[in-house]
Amino acid sequence: MLSKETITSIADELARAERSRTTVPLLTARHPEMTIEDSYAVQNEWRRRGVEAGRRPVGRKIGLTSKVMQAATGITEPDYGAIFADMVYENGSVIDHSRFSNVRIEVELAFVLGKALAGPEVTVFDVIDATDYVIPALEILSSRIEMQNRTIVDTISDNAAMGAMVYGGNPVRPQDIDLRWVSALLYRNETIEESGVAAAVLNHPANGVVWLANKLAAHGDSLAAGEIILAGSFTRPMWVESGDTVLCDYGTMGTVTCRFS
């Protein structure tokens, strides 16, 4: 376990990288003894500072829930990060590309909770019952740590590479649709780049939220009514540059689009 001073020092370093849009060397290369619990301690320190600075927490993201994402990163277990209100964009937004580092897009479903969820024994039925509606969303990844040879410890410390999210399309009650079969076509500048089906997320996207609620319980935390939960990507991450327009077509659930300036 790392000392509190080391955790604070890493949080300072990541805060500087976020402000300057730069990347820091791999944490695991410099702190080989660093554990997953250490990395969540770094993330919690980052989140605490955000709240202290007046940022409003609105939800959580879950990462690395599908085989395509695990293959793309070489990391074989899920993780989670925090979402603040200033990270949430409406459909059609023009987004400043320079706000982020190593910018990529992921295709997800967002669960908006109507009831609180507290582990450790949350099931998929609990998640469906607690969800007001599910809506299409794009996650914008931003990595403040070197990309090459990252481990889950690096990723979690970096708030699970969360940059921002864009939501759009049609909100749907989870009882009214088979969420496993929600499919998406991801376009960059009118060219299709990725496609996927939501069952790629742990066989049912609600299972991402199950994993999160039970993982948070182990950390003495839970999910509140009103929170937005990004359940995990069912496509590989797609790189985007300044000037790119992104559109994702979710069929009957509508489309989400944004442009990077």
C-alpha positions in Angstrom: 0.0 0.0 0.0 1.2 3.5 -0.8 1.5 6.2 1.9 -1.0 9.0 2.1 1.7 11.4 1.0 2.5 9.4 -2.1 -1.2 9.2 -3.0 -1.6 13.0 -2.6 1.6 13.5 -4.7 0.2 11.4 -7.5 -3.2 13.2 -7.4 -1.2 16.5 -7.6 0.7 15.3 -10.7 -2.5 14.1 -12.4 -4.2 17.5 -11.7 -1.3 19.3 -13.3 -1.5 17.0 -16.3 -5.2 17.6 -16.6 -4.7 21.4 -16.6 -1.9 21.4 -19.1 -3.4 18.6 -21.4 -0.2 16.6 -21.0 0.5 13.0 -20.0 2.6 11.7 -17.1 4.8 8.6 -17.1 3.2 5.3 -16.1 2.5 5.1 -12.4 3.1 1.4 -12.3 6.6 1.8 -13.7 7.4 4.2 -10.9 5.4 2.6 -8.1 5.4 -1.2 -8.8 4.0 -1.9 -5.4 0.8 0.2 -6.2 -2.4 -1.8 -5.8 -5.9 -1.3 -7.2 -7.0 0.0 -3.8 -4.2 2.6 -4.0 -5.4 3.7 -7.4 -9.0 4.1 -6.2 -7.6 6.2 -3.3 -5.9 8.5 -5.9 -9.2 8.7 -7.8 -11.1 9.5 -4.6 -8.7 12.3 -3.8 -9.2 13.8 -7.3 -13.0 13.5 -6.9 -12.8 15.1 -3.4 -10.9 18.0 -4.7 -13.4 18.5 -7.5 -16.3 18.6 -5.0 -14.3 21.0 -2.8 -13.8 23.2 -5.9 -17.6 23.4 -6.5 -17.9 20.7 -9.2 -21.2 18.8 -8.9 -21.1 14.9 -9.0 -23.8 13.5 -11.3 -22.9 9.9 -11.8 -20.3 7.2 -12.6 -18.7 5.6 -15.6 -17.9 1.9 -15.9 -15.0 0.9 -18.1 -13.6 -2.3 -19.6 -16.8 -4.3 -19.4 -16.7 -5.8 -22.9 -14.2 -8.2 -24.6 -13.5 -5.6 -27.4 -12.5 -3.0 -24.8 -10.5 -5.5 -22.8 -8.7 -6.6 -26.0 -8.1 -3.0 -27.0 -6.5 -2.1 -23.6 -5.0 -5.4 -22.5 -6.8 -5.1 -19.2 -9.2 -7.9 -18.2 -11.4 -6.5 -15.4 -13.8 -3.6 -15.2 -13.2 -0.3 -13.4 -15.1 2.8 -12.6 -14.7 6.6 -12.5 -16.6 9.7 -11.5 -18.7 12.0 -13.7 -19.2 15.7 -12.8 -21.9 18.0 -14.3 -19.4 19.9 -16.3 -18.4 16.7 -18.2 -22.0 16.2 -19.6 -22.8 17.6 -23.0 -26.2 17.6 -24.9 -26.7 16.1 -28.3 -25.2 18.2 -31.1 -22.7 19.9 -28.9 -19.5 21.5 -30.3 -16.7 20.4 -28.0 -13.3 21.9 -27.5 -10.9 19.1 -28.6 -8.0 20.7 -26.8 -9.7 20.3 -23.4 -8.7 16.6 -23.5 -5.6 14.4 -24.1 -5.5 11.3 -26.3 -9.1 11.8 -27.3 -11.2 8.8 -28.2 -14.9 8.0 -28.4 -16.8 5.0 -27.0 -20.4 3.8 -27.7 -22.5 3.2 -24.5 -25.9 3.2 -22.9 -26.5 5.5 -19.9 -28.7 4.3 -17.1 -30.5 7.1 -15.2 -31.5 5.8 -11.8 -34.9 6.6 -10.2 -34.0 4.7 -7.0 -30.9 4.2 -5.0 -28.8 1.1 -5.4 -26.6 -0.3 -2.6 -24.6 -3.5 -2.8 -23.3 -6.0 -2.0 -26.0 -8.3 -3.4 -27.5 -6.2 -6.3 -28.9 -8.2 -9.2 -29.8 -7.3 -12.8 -33.5 -7.3 -11.7 -32.7 -4.7 -9.0 -30.9 -2.5 -11.6 -33.8 -2.7 -14.1 -36.3 -1.9 -11.3 -34.2 1.1 -10.1 -33.7 2.6 -13.6 -36.0 5.4 -14.7 -34.8 5.2 -18.3 -31.8 4.2 -20.5 -30.5 6.7 -23.1 -27.8 6.5 -25.9 -24.5 8.1 -24.9 -21.0 8.6 -26.2 -18.1 8.7 -23.8 -15.1 10.9 -24.6 -12.0 9.3 -23.3 -9.1 11.5 -22.1 -5.9 9.9 -20.8 -3.5 11.9 -18.6 -1.2 8.9 -18.2 1.1 7.4 -21.0 -1.0 5.0 -23.1 1.6 2.4 -23.9 1.7 -0.6 -21.4 -0.9 0.9 -19.0 -2.3 -1.4 -16.4 -5.7 -1.1 -14.6 -3.9 0.6 -11.7 -2.8 3.5 -14.1 -6.3 3.7 -15.6 -8.2 3.8 -12.3 -5.9 6.5 -11.0 -6.7 8.5 -14.1 -10.5 8.5 -13.2 -10.9 5.5 -15.6 -9.8 7.8 -18.5 -13.1 9.7 -18.3 -13.1 13.0 -20.2 -16.8 13.8 -20.9 -20.0 12.3 -22.2 -22.6 13.3 -24.8 -26.2 12.0 -24.5 -29.0 12.0 -27.0 -31.6 9.9 -28.9 -34.7 8.6 -27.2 -34.9 7.7 -23.5 -36.5 4.2 -23.1 -37.8 2.4 -20.0 -35.6 -0.7 -19.5 -38.8 -2.9 -19.3 -39.9 -1.8 -22.8 -36.9 -3.0 -24.8 -34.5 -5.9 -24.9 -31.3 -4.0 -24.0 -29.1 -6.8 -25.0 -30.0 -6.2 -28.7 -29.5 -2.5 -28.8 -27.1 -1.9 -31.6 -25.1 1.1 -32.7 -23.3 2.3 -35.9 -20.5 4.8 -35.1 -19.5 7.3 -37.9 -16.7 9.8 -38.1 -17.0 12.3 -40.8 -19.7 10.3 -42.6 -17.6 7.1 -42.6 -18.6 4.1 -40.5 -15.8 3.2 -38.2 -17.3 0.8 -35.6 -20.4 -1.1 -34.8 -21.6 -3.2 -31.9 -24.4 -4.7 -29.8 -25.0 -3.9 -26.2 -24.9 -7.5 -25.1 -21.1 -7.3 -25.5 -21.2 -5.5 -22.1 -21.2 -8.6 -19.7 -24.0 -10.2 -21.7 -26.5 -7.5 -20.7 -25.6 -3.8 -20.2 -27.4 -3.7 -16.9 -24.8 -6.1 -15.6 -22.3 -3.2 -15.8 -24.4 -1.4 -13.3 -24.7 -4.6 -11.2 -20.9 -4.8 -11.1 -20.6 -1.1 -10.2 -23.1 -1.2 -7.3 -21.5 -4.3 -5.8 -17.9 -2.9 -6.3 -18.9 0.4 -4.7 -20.3 -1.5 -1.6 -16.8 -2.9 -1.1 -15.6 0.7 -1.0 -18.3 1.8 1.4 -20.2 3.7 -1.3 -23.5 3.3 -3.2 -25.5 4.8 -6.1 -28.1 7.5 -5.4 -31.4 8.2 -7.2 -30.9 10.6 -10.1 -27.3 9.4 -10.9 -26.3 8.8 -14.5 -24.4 5.6 -15.0 -22.4 4.9 -18.2 -22.5 1.2 -18.4 -19.5 0.5 -20.6 -18.6 0.5 -24.3 -19.7 -2.1 -26.7 -17.3 -0.9 -29.5 -13.5 -0.3 -29.5 -12.5 3.2 -28.8 -12.3 5.4 -31.9 -9.7 8.2 -32.1 -10.9 11.7 -33.0 -9.1 14.9 -34.0 -10.0 18.5 -34.0 -12.5 19.2 -36.8 -14.1 15.7 -36.7 -17.8 15.2 -36.6 -19.0 12.1 -34.8 -22.5 10.5 -35.2 -23.7 7.3 -33.6 -27.0 5.7 -34.9 -28.8 3.5 -32.3 -31.7 2.6 -34.6 -35.0 3.0 -32.8 -33.2 4.7 -29.9 -32.2 7.5 -32.1 -28.8 9.2 -32.7 -26.1 11.0 -30.8 -23.8 13.5 -32.5 -21.1 16.0 -31.6 -18.3 18.0 -33.4 -14.8 18.6 -32.1 -13.5 22.1 -32.7 
